[in-house]
Amino acid sequence: MHNTQSGTLSGTLFGQWTLHRAAIAGLFLALSLPVQADDAPADDFRQCVTGLRDHAIEAGVSEETARGVLAEVEHLDRVIELDRRQPEFTTTFADYLNRRVNEDRISNGRALLKEHGELLERVTEATGVPAPYLVAFWGLETNFGAYFGKMPVPSSLATLACDKRRSTFFTEQLTAALRIIDEGAIAPEQMEGSWAGAMGHVQFMPTVFLKHAVDGDGDGKRDLWNSLPDAMMSAGHFLRDLGWDGDYRWGREVLLPEDFDYAMADGRRLDLKQWNELGVTDAFGNALAGEPIKAALVVPSGHRGPAFLAYRNFNVIMGWNRSEFYAIAVGHLADRIAGAGELQNPPPEDQPNLSRNNILTLQQTLNDKGFESGKPDGIMGPATRSAIRDYQADNQRIADGYPSQDILNELTVNLDD
């Protein structure tokens, strides 16, 4: 899924979600709709659904679709459970990448690249997005169409729209889903997807579907479930609309000099010539080409792991899913599908998984020692990494901002807590 594509919610769903909200309209909608409490009885859910139906009709959904579909929706406790569940441990970059970019997925991707070469070439000509990237997104989102999700989308979205936590957002998604049914893209009983409403081969949220999905096979429908041409052409259009630059790749692995200042990995964008002057080379030790392109340095697992220069298309990928890990995985998988080899410096596999409580303890300890990480929130963000870098520099360590096991031990962060 996506974010702006709200990604699959494994990462994918929440990307899509940031695209489509009018704050004022959302405020009035939130005030006007019945709110479903977490433990509200069935009668309250039906009352909320009635409000959702009326809102959909006012938004232009046909009365026949709104009444017919919403009369059949059910409150799904499992959806609320999944929405509430937060992963207890953050995954390491090594675990994330190795699970998603593996030999099976690479070999399957290469086979599908060849099998669907004519279609993918047509998408590239229309959108500028190279075929290996399209296949990589397809592979990460649904394992090349192997699993779309089994949740009934209207019921999932009605359940979430009637839950107070994110009612406005999911009301918008439900209304969009009803409009998709209205246009004849798919029958309501066949509209299945993830628990949060991401759908089809490329896991579009309903609002993303309405804005970016296209008819790629010329049958007059936008069918992301049963038509691979529709799905691939829609993915290409979405990436193009997000700003894909067909002249450049996503980024590349690079090598950093031993005395590198890791504070440079703070999102700043420099020309390749400037990175060259700082001693950054390609993954094989060669000088970077002097192309007039800016890039940001990404070091996802500290100084022991790989480093990447991320180009503009890296940000486009993050428009699909707001995760640096996801963007690197898409780029690296696309490279491998196109024939490139493994990373020259693979991520270390012995790094610690941190729970939210571990990160809270780390932040509080850094603050107590005078290394300002901001208000502890359990999220490893830029302020926390900056505080770790300051602590590392103050203690004659490589200041990469990464919470290694040694640093955690020194700051008495117990991973068993």
Salt bridges, closest charged atoms under 4 A:
ASP38 OD1 - ARG84 NH2 2.75
ASP54 OD1 - ARG53 NH2 3.10
GLU63 OE2 - ARG67 NE 2.76
ASP77 OD1 - HIS75 ND1 3.04
GLU81 OE2 - ARG78 NH1 2.76
GLU81 OE2 - ARG85 NH2 2.89
ASP83 OD2 - ARG84 NH1 3.06
ASP83 OD1 - ARG165 NH2 2.93
ASP83 OD1 - ARG166 NH2 2.11
ASP95 OD1 - ARG99 NE 2.93
GLU103 OE2 - ARG336 NH2 3.61
GLU115 OE2 - HIS116 NE2 3.70
GLU141 OE2 - HIS2 ND1 3.76
ASP163 OD1 - ARG84 NH2 2.82
GLU183 OE1 - ARG222 NH2 2.82
ASP241 OD2 - HIS212 ND1 2.90
ASP241 OD1 - ARG240 NE 3.44
ASP266 OD2 - ARG268 NH2 2.74
ASP271 OD1 - LYS294 NZ 3.32
ASP335 OD2 - ARG249 NH2 3.44
ASP350 OD1 - ARG304 NH2 2.93
ASP400 OD2 - HIS303 ND1 2.76
GLU410 OE2 - ARG397 NH2 1.98
